[in-house]
Amino acid sequence: MNNGAYFYVDQNNGLWIDLDYVTDADEIRAAMAERGHCTHDTDLDELKVSSIFGALAQAFYRKPRLDLAGFIAARDDCLRYNLDMQAVADYLGWLEIGLGLDRHWSVSYFEDAYMGQYASRVAFAEHRVEELDLLAGVPCKLRRCFNYFAYANDLFESDFYMSQNGHVFDTAYA
């Protein structure tokens, strides 16, 4: 189980649910009703979450609620398009915490913004210099003088964001 949550109506009557296989909120209500934690008629708004694990699930959690529909859509897109769930979670966290934007999920926005995972900001800067061939025509002796650390600082000042997990996003696509 990579993503899970403890759903409850009252704190003492709850159930751990594996979110990796849930297709809708009715499944959660049915599982809880089957174990006597609620009825099949329980309003879904009454279901709360006290504990959660998994990076993607946490990206859709606001105590005591989980945006289950948003989680399911993002999870299914990760599986369908072979996206890294941690990268998607980092992207959603960056949008909300870093930029103060609402949690909106879009595969195309993610793919436009996502630059990959790197060991450091300097490693990303080195990749950009090579990818864009920025030092083409510069003599070898002068290339050795290029300051990748300073270039990385410039890149991440406003053009790119790097998560704690090393996932890099282009801020132009936020």
OpenMM code with the backbone's topology and positions (N, CA, C; nanometers):
from openmm import Vec3, app, unit

residues = "MET ASN ASN GLY ALA TYR PHE TYR VAL ASP GLN ASN ASN GLY LEU TRP ILE ASP LEU ASP TYR VAL THR ASP ALA ASP GLU ILE ARG ALA ALA MET ALA GLU ARG GLY HIS CYS THR HIS ASP THR ASP LEU ASP GLU LEU LYS VAL SER SER ILE PHE GLY ALA LEU ALA GLN ALA PHE TYR ARG LYS PRO ARG LEU ASP LEU ALA GLY PHE ILE ALA ALA ARG ASP ASP CYS LEU ARG TYR ASN LEU ASP MET GLN ALA VAL ALA ASP TYR LEU GLY TRP LEU GLU ILE GLY LEU GLY LEU ASP ARG HIS TRP SER VAL SER TYR PHE GLU ASP ALA TYR MET GLY GLN TYR ALA SER ARG VAL ALA PHE ALA GLU HIS ARG VAL GLU GLU LEU ASP LEU LEU ALA GLY VAL PRO CYS LYS LEU ARG ARG CYS PHE ASN TYR PHE ALA TYR ALA ASN ASP LEU PHE GLU SER ASP PHE TYR MET SER GLN ASN GLY HIS VAL PHE ASP THR ALA TYR ALA".split()
positions = [
    Vec3(0.0861, -0.1175, 0.0000),
    Vec3(0.0000, 0.0000, 0.0000),
    Vec3(0.0904, 0.1235, 0.0000),
    Vec3(0.0801, 0.2055, -0.1050),
    Vec3(0.1599, 0.3275, -0.1154),
    Vec3(0.0860, 0.4497, -0.0631),
    Vec3(-0.0462, 0.4482, -0.0717),
    Vec3(-0.1291, 0.5593, -0.0257),
    Vec3(-0.2436, 0.5011, 0.0552),
    Vec3(-0.2632, 0.5521, 0.1753),
    Vec3(-0.3694, 0.5012, 0.2601),
    Vec3(-0.4197, 0.6092, 0.3529),
    Vec3(-0.5378, 0.5832, 0.4106),
    Vec3(-0.5964, 0.6810, 0.5020),
    Vec3(-0.6845, 0.6095, 0.6041),
    Vec3(-0.6928, 0.6679, 0.7223),
    Vec3(-0.7812, 0.6193, 0.8274),
    Vec3(-0.9071, 0.7042, 0.8239),
    Vec3(-1.0161, 0.6457, 0.7744),
    Vec3(-1.1442, 0.7148, 0.7650),
    Vec3(-1.2269, 0.6827, 0.8884),
    Vec3(-1.3031, 0.7813, 0.9345),
    Vec3(-1.3883, 0.7604, 1.0519),
    Vec3(-1.5070, 0.8553, 1.0495),
    Vec3(-1.6117, 0.8178, 1.1265),
    Vec3(-1.7236, 0.9075, 1.1548),
    Vec3(-1.7022, 0.9621, 1.2950),
    Vec3(-1.6742, 0.8718, 1.3904),
    Vec3(-1.6250, 0.9170, 1.5203),
    Vec3(-1.4893, 0.8514, 1.5406),
    Vec3(-1.4000, 0.9185, 1.6078),
    Vec3(-1.2582, 0.8823, 1.6151),
    Vec3(-1.2336, 0.7360, 1.6540),
    Vec3(-1.3216, 0.6771, 1.7333),
    Vec3(-1.3011, 0.5403, 1.7806),
    Vec3(-1.3522, 0.4340, 1.6840),
    Vec3(-1.4255, 0.4745, 1.5827),
    Vec3(-1.4819, 0.3798, 1.4866),
    Vec3(-1.4365, 0.4166, 1.3473),
    Vec3(-1.3227, 0.3646, 1.3086),
    Vec3(-1.2702, 0.3969, 1.1775),
    Vec3(-1.2078, 0.2766, 1.1107),
    Vec3(-1.1517, 0.3006, 0.9949),
    Vec3(-1.0974, 0.1918, 0.9149),
    Vec3(-0.9850, 0.2436, 0.8259),
    Vec3(-0.8730, 0.1685, 0.8228),
    Vec3(-0.7655, 0.2009, 0.7290),
    Vec3(-0.8078, 0.1538, 0.5916),
    Vec3(-0.7955, 0.2424, 0.4938),
    Vec3(-0.8334, 0.2118, 0.3556),
    Vec3(-0.7106, 0.2270, 0.2663),
    Vec3(-0.6866, 0.1269, 0.1835),
    Vec3(-0.5799, 0.1328, 0.0839),
    Vec3(-0.6324, 0.2155, -0.0333),
    Vec3(-0.5798, 0.3356, -0.0498),
    Vec3(-0.6297, 0.4267, -0.1526),
    Vec3(-0.5781, 0.3938, -0.2927),
    Vec3(-0.4837, 0.3028, -0.3017),
    Vec3(-0.4277, 0.2695, -0.4326),
    Vec3(-0.5278, 0.1992, -0.5238),
    Vec3(-0.6335, 0.1423, -0.4650),
    Vec3(-0.7290, 0.0661, -0.5449),
    Vec3(-0.8717, 0.1188, -0.5377),
    Vec3(-0.8956, 0.2246, -0.4628),
    Vec3(-1.0294, 0.2814, -0.4486),
    Vec3(-1.0692, 0.3531, -0.5775),
    Vec3(-1.1931, 0.3290, -0.6223),
    Vec3(-1.2395, 0.3954, -0.7446),
    Vec3(-1.3363, 0.5098, -0.7169),
    Vec3(-1.4011, 0.5086, -0.5986),
    Vec3(-1.4893, 0.6201, -0.5624),
    Vec3(-1.5195, 0.6164, -0.4130),
    Vec3(-1.5830, 0.7209, -0.3650),
    Vec3(-1.6132, 0.7336, -0.2222),
    Vec3(-1.7137, 0.6294, -0.1753),
    Vec3(-1.7992, 0.5826, -0.2646),
    Vec3(-1.8966, 0.4801, -0.2262),
    Vec3(-1.8283, 0.3520, -0.1791),
    Vec3(-1.7138, 0.3184, -0.2367),
    Vec3(-1.6389, 0.2002, -0.1933),
    Vec3(-1.5941, 0.2147, -0.0486),
    Vec3(-1.5507, 0.3340, -0.0127),
    Vec3(-1.5066, 0.3582, 0.1247),
    Vec3(-1.6252, 0.3482, 0.2202),
    Vec3(-1.7351, 0.4103, 0.1830),
    Vec3(-1.8554, 0.4045, 0.2677),
    Vec3(-1.9013, 0.2599, 0.2820),
    Vec3(-1.9003, 0.1823, 0.1741),
    Vec3(-1.9444, 0.0427, 0.1791),
    Vec3(-1.8527, -0.0403, 0.2696),
    Vec3(-1.7211, -0.0192, 0.2600),
    Vec3(-1.6269, -0.0930, 0.3445),
    Vec3(-1.6478, -0.0586, 0.4912),
    Vec3(-1.6725, 0.0678, 0.5199),
    Vec3(-1.6947, 0.1090, 0.6587),
    Vec3(-1.8285, 0.0561, 0.7104),
    Vec3(-1.9314, 0.0579, 0.6266),
    Vec3(-2.0631, 0.0065, 0.6663),
    Vec3(-2.0558, -0.1444, 0.6912),
    Vec3(-1.9803, -0.2134, 0.6083),
    Vec3(-1.9646, -0.3584, 0.6227),
    Vec3(-1.9057, -0.3949, 0.7584),
    Vec3(-1.8227, -0.3094, 0.8118),
    Vec3(-1.7593, -0.3344, 0.9418),
    Vec3(-1.8321, -0.2628, 1.0567),
    Vec3(-1.9464, -0.2020, 1.0273),
    Vec3(-2.0274, -0.1394, 1.1309),
    Vec3(-1.9817, -0.0023, 1.1745),
    Vec3(-1.8945, 0.0627, 1.0986),
    Vec3(-1.8449, 0.1953, 1.1365),
    Vec3(-1.9361, 0.3082, 1.0902),
    Vec3(-2.0276, 0.2789, 1.0000),
    Vec3(-2.1269, 0.3753, 0.9537),
    Vec3(-2.2349, 0.2950, 0.8812),
    Vec3(-2.3341, 0.3632, 0.8275),
    Vec3(-2.4377, 0.2941, 0.7505),
    Vec3(-2.4147, 0.3198, 0.6022),
    Vec3(-2.4853, 0.2435, 0.5204),
    Vec3(-2.4736, 0.2653, 0.3751),
    Vec3(-2.5316, 0.4006, 0.3349),
    Vec3(-2.6114, 0.4599, 0.4256),
    Vec3(-2.6729, 0.5900, 0.3974),
    Vec3(-2.5923, 0.7071, 0.4532),
    Vec3(-2.4817, 0.6799, 0.5196),
    Vec3(-2.4015, 0.7871, 0.5798),
    Vec3(-2.3593, 0.8869, 0.4725),
    Vec3(-2.3820, 1.0135, 0.5031),
    Vec3(-2.3414, 1.1206, 0.4110),
    Vec3(-2.1887, 1.1196, 0.4008),
    Vec3(-2.1384, 1.1247, 0.2785),
    Vec3(-1.9938, 1.1206, 0.2579),
    Vec3(-1.9223, 1.2369, 0.3257),
    Vec3(-1.9930, 1.3482, 0.3463),
    Vec3(-1.9322, 1.4625, 0.4153),
    Vec3(-1.9045, 1.4322, 0.5625),
    Vec3(-1.9707, 1.3298, 0.6169),
    Vec3(-1.9476, 1.2927, 0.7563),
    Vec3(-1.8183, 1.2140, 0.7747),
    Vec3(-1.7674, 1.1541, 0.6674),
    Vec3(-1.6442, 1.0770, 0.6771),
    Vec3(-1.5251, 1.1709, 0.6875),
    Vec3(-1.4466, 1.1502, 0.7912),
    Vec3(-1.3280, 1.2321, 0.8138),
    Vec3(-1.2046, 1.1428, 0.8063),
    Vec3(-1.0893, 1.2061, 0.7980),
    Vec3(-0.9619, 1.1356, 0.7916),
    Vec3(-0.8730, 1.1896, 0.9026),
    Vec3(-0.8164, 1.0980, 0.9822),
    Vec3(-0.7277, 1.1448, 1.0896),
    Vec3(-0.5812, 1.1173, 1.0600),
    Vec3(-0.5539, 1.0172, 0.9802),
    Vec3(-0.4153, 0.9843, 0.9452),
    Vec3(-0.4097, 0.9484, 0.7978),
    Vec3(-0.2984, 0.9800, 0.7381),
    Vec3(-0.2834, 0.9535, 0.5952),
    Vec3(-0.1376, 0.9263, 0.5658),
    Vec3(-0.1117, 0.8430, 0.4678),
    Vec3(0.0264, 0.8244, 0.4252),
    Vec3(0.0308, 0.8082, 0.2746),
    Vec3(0.1478, 0.8335, 0.2208),
    Vec3(0.1680, 0.8335, 0.0766),
    Vec3(0.1750, 0.9767, 0.0276),
    Vec3(0.2782, 1.0074, -0.0486),
    Vec3(0.3007, 1.1449, -0.0929),
    Vec3(0.1840, 1.2002, -0.1731),
    Vec3(0.1287, 1.1208, -0.2627),
    Vec3(0.0204, 1.1713, -0.3459),
    Vec3(-0.1060, 1.1949, -0.2636),
    Vec3(-0.1392, 1.1014, -0.1762),
    Vec3(-0.2571, 1.1190, -0.0908),
    Vec3(-0.2406, 1.2426, -0.0021),
    Vec3(-0.1206, 1.2620, 0.0526),
    Vec3(-0.0970, 1.3780, 0.1378),
    Vec3(-0.1139, 1.5091, 0.0622),
    Vec3(-0.0874, 1.5076, -0.0672),
    Vec3(-0.1029, 1.6290, -0.1477),
    Vec3(-0.2493, 1.6711, -0.1590),
    Vec3(-0.3416, 1.5786, -0.1349),
    Vec3(-0.4843, 1.6091, -0.1449),
    Vec3(-0.5534, 1.6101, -0.0085),
    Vec3(-0.4764, 1.6107, 0.0973),
    Vec3(-0.5314, 1.6043, 0.2333),
    Vec3(-0.5279, 1.7397, 0.3011),
    Vec3(-0.6429, 1.7812, 0.3540),
    Vec3(-0.6554, 1.8993, 0.4395),
    Vec3(-0.7384, 1.8564, 0.5582),
    Vec3(-0.6740, 1.8454, 0.6723),
    Vec3(-0.7370, 1.7925, 0.7928),
    Vec3(-0.8733, 1.8555, 0.8173),
    Vec3(-0.9789, 1.7816, 0.8403),
    Vec3(-0.9874, 1.6365, 0.8471),
    Vec3(-1.0425, 1.5736, 0.7177),
    Vec3(-1.0230, 1.6352, 0.6050),
    Vec3(-1.0825, 1.5867, 0.4799),
    Vec3(-0.9753, 1.5505, 0.3766),
    Vec3(-1.0129, 1.4586, 0.2899),
    Vec3(-0.9298, 1.4188, 0.1776),
    Vec3(-1.0093, 1.4479, 0.0507),
    Vec3(-0.9503, 1.5190, -0.0428),
    Vec3(-1.0132, 1.5403, -0.1733),
    Vec3(-0.9961, 1.4100, -0.2515),
    Vec3(-1.0873, 1.3165, -0.2251),
    Vec3(-1.0753, 1.1832, -0.2815),
    Vec3(-1.0856, 1.1847, -0.4337),
    Vec3(-1.1766, 1.2630, -0.4882),
    Vec3(-1.1922, 1.2690, -0.6342),
    Vec3(-1.0642, 1.3227, -0.6993),
    Vec3(-1.0044, 1.4256, -0.6397),
    Vec3(-0.8794, 1.4811, -0.6918),
    Vec3(-0.7667, 1.3797, -0.6829),
    Vec3(-0.7585, 1.3092, -0.5688),
    Vec3(-0.6565, 1.2061, -0.5523),
    Vec3(-0.6725, 1.0965, -0.6569),
    Vec3(-0.7953, 1.0471, -0.6735),
    Vec3(-0.8200, 0.9382, -0.7687),
    Vec3(-0.7830, 0.9815, -0.9104),
    Vec3(-0.8199, 1.1029, -0.9486),
    Vec3(-0.7871, 1.1523, -1.0832),
    Vec3(-0.6361, 1.1586, -1.1032),
    Vec3(-0.5642, 1.2125, -1.0057),
    Vec3(-0.4180, 1.2234, -1.0167),
    Vec3(-0.3528, 1.0852, -1.0149),
    Vec3(-0.3992, 0.9984, -0.9255),
    Vec3(-0.3442, 0.8621, -0.9182),
    Vec3(-0.3635, 0.7876, -1.0498),
    Vec3(-0.4859, 0.7955, -1.1039),
    Vec3(-0.5148, 0.7262, -1.2300),
    Vec3(-0.4323, 0.7829, -1.3454),
    Vec3(-0.4122, 0.9154, -1.3454),
    Vec3(-0.3277, 0.9767, -1.4491),
    Vec3(-0.1824, 0.9314, -1.4354),
    Vec3(-0.1349, 0.9200, -1.3116),
    Vec3(0.0024, 0.8717, -1.2892),
    Vec3(0.0186, 0.7319, -1.3470),
    Vec3(-0.0800, 0.6479, -1.3252),
    Vec3(-0.0730, 0.5110, -1.3765),
    Vec3(-0.0886, 0.5081, -1.5284),
    Vec3(-0.1832, 0.5847, -1.5790),
    Vec3(-0.2115, 0.5859, -1.7237),
    Vec3(-0.0933, 0.6398, -1.8039),
    Vec3(-0.0309, 0.7472, -1.7560),
    Vec3(0.0761, 0.8139, -1.8303),
    Vec3(0.2162, 0.7833, -1.7758),
    Vec3(0.2232, 0.6868, -1.6834),
    Vec3(0.3504, 0.6470, -1.6237),
    Vec3(0.4251, 0.7666, -1.5621),
    Vec3(0.3531, 0.8440, -1.4808),
    Vec3(0.4114, 0.9601, -1.4132),
    Vec3(0.4602, 0.9198, -1.2747),
    Vec3(0.5633, 0.9832, -1.2284),
    Vec3(0.6191, 0.9607, -1.0956),
    Vec3(0.5260, 1.0259, -0.9923),
    Vec3(0.4646, 0.9431, -0.9045),
    Vec3(0.3696, 0.9959, -0.8060),
    Vec3(0.4335, 1.0970, -0.7122),
    Vec3(0.5601, 1.0746, -0.6757),
    Vec3(0.6287, 1.1700, -0.5881),
    Vec3(0.6472, 1.3032, -0.6597),
    Vec3(0.6802, 1.2983, -0.7886),
    Vec3(0.6961, 1.4222, -0.8657),
    Vec3(0.5638, 1.4968, -0.8745),
    Vec3(0.4554, 1.4242, -0.8974),
    Vec3(0.3223, 1.4871, -0.9036),
    Vec3(0.2869, 1.5476, -0.7679),
    Vec3(0.3142, 1.4754, -0.6597),
    Vec3(0.2879, 1.5282, -0.5252),
    Vec3(0.3706, 1.6540, -0.4991),
    Vec3(0.4975, 1.6526, -0.5405),
    Vec3(0.5827, 1.7707, -0.5242),
    Vec3(0.5287, 1.8879, -0.6055),
    Vec3(0.4815, 1.8604, -0.7251),
    Vec3(0.4235, 1.9641, -0.8115),
    Vec3(0.3008, 2.0270, -0.7446),
    Vec3(0.2125, 1.9430, -0.6937),
    Vec3(0.0917, 1.9946, -0.6282),
    Vec3(0.1265, 2.0732, -0.5022),
    Vec3(0.2241, 2.0250, -0.4269),
    Vec3(0.2686, 2.0974, -0.3078),
    Vec3(0.3293, 2.2318, -0.3422),
    Vec3(0.4067, 2.2360, -0.4492),
    Vec3(0.4669, 2.3615, -0.4950),
    Vec3(0.3588, 2.4603, -0.5372),
    Vec3(0.2580, 2.4119, -0.6094),
    Vec3(0.1510, 2.5021, -0.6526),
    Vec3(0.0788, 2.5632, -0.5339),
    Vec3(0.0491, 2.4791, -0.4343),
    Vec3(-0.0290, 2.5297, -0.3221),
    Vec3(0.0553, 2.6061, -0.2208),
    Vec3(0.1615, 2.5453, -0.1732),
    Vec3(0.2411, 2.6066, -0.0672),
    Vec3(0.3337, 2.7142, -0.1222),
    Vec3(0.4030, 2.6821, -0.2293),
    Vec3(0.4997, 2.7762, -0.2848),
    Vec3(0.4379, 2.8945, -0.3551),
    Vec3(0.3265, 2.8694, -0.4222),
    Vec3(0.2664, 2.9761, -0.5018),
    Vec3(0.1301, 3.0214, -0.4509),
    Vec3(0.0756, 2.9495, -0.3550),
    Vec3(-0.0542, 2.9864, -0.3006),
    Vec3(-0.1682, 2.9628, -0.3974),
    Vec3(-0.1491, 2.8736, -0.4929),
    Vec3(-0.2546, 2.8441, -0.5902),
    Vec3(-0.3408, 2.7294, -0.5414),
    Vec3(-0.4624, 2.7248, -0.5898),
    Vec3(-0.5533, 2.6159, -0.5580),
    Vec3(-0.4989, 2.4859, -0.6152),
    Vec3(-0.5323, 2.3758, -0.5534),
    Vec3(-0.4881, 2.2447, -0.6016),
    Vec3(-0.5643, 2.2083, -0.7275),
    Vec3(-0.5087, 2.2373, -0.8415),
    Vec3(-0.5713, 2.1902, -0.9651),
    Vec3(-0.4768, 2.0899, -1.0281),
    Vec3(-0.5321, 1.9826, -1.0787),
    Vec3(-0.4489, 1.8791, -1.1362),
    Vec3(-0.4730, 1.8736, -1.2859),
    Vec3(-0.3658, 1.8763, -1.3604),
    Vec3(-0.3726, 1.8654, -1.5054),
    Vec3(-0.2450, 1.7981, -1.5537),
    Vec3(-0.2605, 1.6894, -1.6265),
    Vec3(-0.1444, 1.6190, -1.6801),
    Vec3(-0.0640, 1.7122, -1.7698),
    Vec3(-0.1311, 1.7882, -1.8549),
    Vec3(-0.0582, 1.8734, -1.9493),
    Vec3(0.0197, 1.9835, -1.8774),
    Vec3(-0.0373, 2.0453, -1.7735),
    Vec3(0.0368, 2.1469, -1.6976),
    Vec3(0.1579, 2.0836, -1.6298),
    Vec3(0.1374, 1.9661, -1.5715),
    Vec3(0.2478, 1.8967, -1.5056),
    Vec3(0.3591, 1.8657, -1.6054),
    Vec3(0.3228, 1.8067, -1.7178),
    Vec3(0.4242, 1.7690, -1.8172),
    Vec3(0.4974, 1.8907, -1.8725),
    Vec3(0.4273, 2.0034, -1.8875),
    Vec3(0.4937, 2.1261, -1.9333),
    Vec3(0.5927, 2.1776, -1.8292),
    Vec3(0.5550, 2.1699, -1.7030),
    Vec3(0.6371, 2.2265, -1.5964),
    Vec3(0.7506, 2.1342, -1.5521),
    Vec3(0.7304, 2.0043, -1.5601),
    Vec3(0.8272, 1.9094, -1.5034),
    Vec3(0.9518, 1.8977, -1.5894),
    Vec3(1.0667, 1.9213, -1.5267),
    Vec3(1.1951, 1.9188, -1.5970),
    Vec3(1.2765, 1.7930, -1.5658),
    Vec3(1.2363, 1.7175, -1.4655),
    Vec3(1.3092, 1.5964, -1.4277),
    Vec3(1.3564, 1.6020, -1.2842),
    Vec3(1.4291, 1.4986, -1.2449),
    Vec3(1.4822, 1.4902, -1.1091),
    Vec3(1.6346, 1.4986, -1.1154),
    Vec3(1.6906, 1.5804, -1.0278),
    Vec3(1.8344, 1.6056, -1.0270),
    Vec3(1.8870, 1.5967, -0.8847),
    Vec3(2.0142, 1.5636, -0.8725),
    Vec3(2.0780, 1.5503, -0.7416),
    Vec3(2.0965, 1.6848, -0.6728),
    Vec3(2.1071, 1.7922, -0.7517),
    Vec3(2.1295, 1.9250, -0.6946),
    Vec3(2.0915, 2.0318, -0.7970),
    Vec3(2.0873, 2.1548, -0.7510),
    Vec3(2.0618, 2.2666, -0.8421),
    Vec3(2.1759, 2.2807, -0.9430),
    Vec3(2.2977, 2.2587, -0.8977),
    Vec3(2.4137, 2.2677, -0.9865),
    Vec3(2.4065, 2.1593, -1.0940),
    Vec3(2.3631, 2.0390, -1.0570),
    Vec3(2.3488, 1.9314, -1.1562),
    Vec3(2.2465, 1.9708, -1.2629),
    Vec3(2.1387, 2.0357, -1.2210),
    Vec3(2.0402, 2.0831, -1.3182),
    Vec3(2.1012, 2.1909, -1.4077),
    Vec3(2.1761, 2.2831, -1.3488),
    Vec3(2.2403, 2.3900, -1.4266),
    Vec3(2.3374, 2.3309, -1.5291),
    Vec3(2.4144, 2.2325, -1.4879),
    Vec3(2.5057, 2.1664, -1.5812),
    Vec3(2.4293, 2.1012, -1.6961),
    Vec3(2.3173, 2.0379, -1.6630),
    Vec3(2.2332, 1.9758, -1.7655),
    Vec3(2.1800, 2.0801, -1.8639),
    Vec3(2.1347, 2.1927, -1.8107),
    Vec3(2.0806, 2.2998, -1.8975),
    Vec3(2.1875, 2.3545, -1.9914),
    Vec3(2.3068, 2.3768, -1.9384),
    Vec3(2.4159, 2.4290, -2.0217),
    Vec3(2.4443, 2.3318, -2.1353),
    Vec3(2.4495, 2.2035, -2.1018),
    Vec3(2.4767, 2.1021, -2.2048),
    Vec3(2.3596, 2.0890, -2.3025),
    Vec3(2.2376, 2.0825, -2.2485),
    Vec3(2.1175, 2.0647, -2.3312),
    Vec3(2.0984, 2.1801, -2.4297),
    Vec3(2.1217, 2.3017, -2.3830),
    Vec3(2.1020, 2.4199, -2.4669),
    Vec3(2.2291, 2.4610, -2.5413),
    Vec3(2.3366, 2.3876, -2.5172),
    Vec3(2.4647, 2.4133, -2.5816),
    Vec3(2.5065, 2.5598, -2.5624),
    Vec3(2.4941, 2.6053, -2.4381),
    Vec3(2.5192, 2.7459, -2.4062),
    Vec3(2.6655, 2.7874, -2.4211),
    Vec3(2.7548, 2.6906, -2.4140),
    Vec3(2.8966, 2.7251, -2.4227),
    Vec3(2.9553, 2.6904, -2.5597),
    Vec3(2.8689, 2.6736, -2.6590),
    Vec3(2.9158, 2.6440, -2.7943),
    Vec3(3.0011, 2.7603, -2.8437),
    Vec3(3.1138, 2.7283, -2.9007),
    Vec3(3.2024, 2.8308, -2.9544),
    Vec3(3.2936, 2.8945, -2.8517),
    Vec3(3.2767, 2.8597, -2.7251),
    Vec3(3.3636, 2.9137, -2.6203),
    Vec3(3.4867, 2.8229, -2.6113),
    Vec3(3.6061, 2.8810, -2.6148),
    Vec3(3.7279, 2.7996, -2.6071),
    Vec3(3.7308, 2.7134, -2.4804),
    Vec3(3.7902, 2.5941, -2.4902),
    Vec3(3.7949, 2.4978, -2.3792),
    Vec3(3.8523, 2.5589, -2.2510),
    Vec3(3.9599, 2.6374, -2.2640),
    Vec3(4.0207, 2.6976, -2.1446),
    Vec3(3.9237, 2.7924, -2.0754),
    Vec3(3.8421, 2.8600, -2.1520),
    Vec3(3.7453, 2.9534, -2.0955),
    Vec3(3.6231, 2.8796, -2.0394),
    Vec3(3.5860, 2.7667, -2.1004),
    Vec3(3.4718, 2.6871, -2.0510),
    Vec3(3.4939, 2.6426, -1.9074),
    Vec3(3.6181, 2.6103, -1.8735),
    Vec3(3.6489, 2.5658, -1.7372),
    Vec3(3.6240, 2.6754, -1.6345),
    Vec3(3.6155, 2.7986, -1.6771),
    Vec3(3.5945, 2.9114, -1.5865),
    Vec3(3.4455, 2.9382, -1.5607),
    Vec3(3.3589, 2.8686, -1.6337),
    Vec3(3.2152, 2.8930, -1.6172),
    Vec3(3.1713, 2.8549, -1.4761),
    Vec3(3.0952, 2.9425, -1.4111),
    Vec3(3.0532, 2.9227, -1.2730),
    Vec3(2.9125, 2.8609, -1.2706),
    Vec3(2.9075, 2.7281, -1.2643),
    Vec3(2.7789, 2.6570, -1.2623),
    Vec3(2.6989, 2.6868, -1.1361),
    Vec3(2.7682, 2.7087, -1.0255),
    Vec3(2.6997, 2.7409, -0.9001),
    Vec3(2.6240, 2.8732, -0.9134),
    Vec3(2.6897, 2.9750, -0.9665),
    Vec3(2.6246, 3.1053, -0.9850),
    Vec3(2.5106, 3.0948, -1.0863),
    Vec3(2.5329, 3.0172, -1.1927),
    Vec3(2.4280, 2.9981, -1.2934),
    Vec3(2.3067, 2.9281, -1.2311),
    Vec3(2.3312, 2.8280, -1.1471),
    Vec3(2.2217, 2.7578, -1.0785),
    Vec3(2.1439, 2.8555, -0.9901),
    Vec3(2.2149, 2.9407, -0.9173),
    Vec3(2.1465, 3.0399, -0.8336),
    Vec3(2.0580, 3.1313, -0.9177),
    Vec3(2.1063, 3.1720, -1.0329),
    Vec3(2.0258, 3.2564, -1.1223),
    Vec3(1.9019, 3.1818, -1.1723),
    Vec3(1.9207, 3.0570, -1.2119),
    Vec3(1.8082, 2.9785, -1.2640),
    Vec3(1.6970, 2.9631, -1.1604),
    Vec3(1.7371, 2.9340, -1.0362),
    Vec3(1.6379, 2.9058, -0.9326),
    Vec3(1.5911, 3.0296, -0.8579),
    Vec3(1.6407, 3.1449, -0.8966),
    Vec3(1.5935, 3.2690, -0.8354),
    Vec3(1.4476, 3.2936, -0.8732),
    Vec3(1.4117, 3.2661, -0.9990),
    Vec3(1.2721, 3.2888, -1.0384),
    Vec3(1.2238, 3.1978, -1.1511),
    Vec3(1.3137, 3.1345, -1.2238),
    Vec3(1.2713, 3.0576, -1.3417),
    Vec3(1.2372, 2.9120, -1.3132),
    Vec3(1.2962, 2.8547, -1.2098),
    Vec3(1.2755, 2.7137, -1.1795),
    Vec3(1.2583, 2.6941, -1.0297),
    Vec3(1.1925, 2.5833, -0.9943),
    Vec3(1.1731, 2.5454, -0.8545),
    Vec3(1.2207, 2.4008, -0.8393),
    Vec3(1.2946, 2.3721, -0.7303),
    Vec3(1.3367, 2.2350, -0.7013),
    Vec3(1.2782, 2.1916, -0.5678),
    Vec3(1.2089, 2.0777, -0.5682),
    Vec3(1.1509, 2.0238, -0.4449),
    Vec3(1.2601, 1.9600, -0.3593),
    Vec3(1.2254, 1.9240, -0.2379),
    Vec3(1.3200, 1.8568, -0.1488),
    Vec3(1.3637, 1.7225, -0.2051),
    Vec3(1.2824, 1.6659, -0.2928),
    Vec3(1.3132, 1.5361, -0.3524),
    Vec3(1.3904, 1.5490, -0.4832),
    Vec3(1.4282, 1.6718, -0.5206),
    Vec3(1.5081, 1.6942, -0.6396),
    Vec3(1.4295, 1.7095, -0.7688),
    Vec3(1.2969, 1.7147, -0.7601),
    Vec3(1.2150, 1.7336, -0.8792),
    Vec3(1.2156, 1.8815, -0.9166),
    Vec3(1.2424, 1.9105, -1.0434),
    Vec3(1.2555, 2.0490, -1.0902),
    Vec3(1.1364, 2.0833, -1.1786),
    Vec3(1.0828, 2.2048, -1.1562),
    Vec3(0.9680, 2.2537, -1.2325),
    Vec3(0.9983, 2.3912, -1.2889),
    Vec3(0.9529, 2.4155, -1.4113),
    Vec3(0.9667, 2.5447, -1.4774),
    Vec3(0.8543, 2.6343, -1.4280),
    Vec3(0.8878, 2.7448, -1.3677),
    Vec3(0.7870, 2.8329, -1.3085),
    Vec3(0.6998, 2.9024, -1.4124),
    Vec3(0.7421, 2.9023, -1.5375),
    Vec3(0.6608, 2.9645, -1.6430),
    Vec3(0.5306, 2.8878, -1.6649),
    Vec3(0.5262, 2.7633, -1.6209),
    Vec3(0.4063, 2.6792, -1.6431),
    Vec3(0.3259, 2.6575, -1.5185),
    Vec3(0.3403, 2.7424, -1.4197),
    Vec3(0.2644, 2.7290, -1.2939),
    Vec3(0.1197, 2.7656, -1.3159),
] * unit.nanometer
topology = app.Topology()
chain = topology.addChain("A")
for resn in residues:
    res = topology.addResidue(resn, chain)
    for name in ("N", "CA", "C"):
        topology.addAtom(name, app.Element.getBySymbol(name[0]), res)
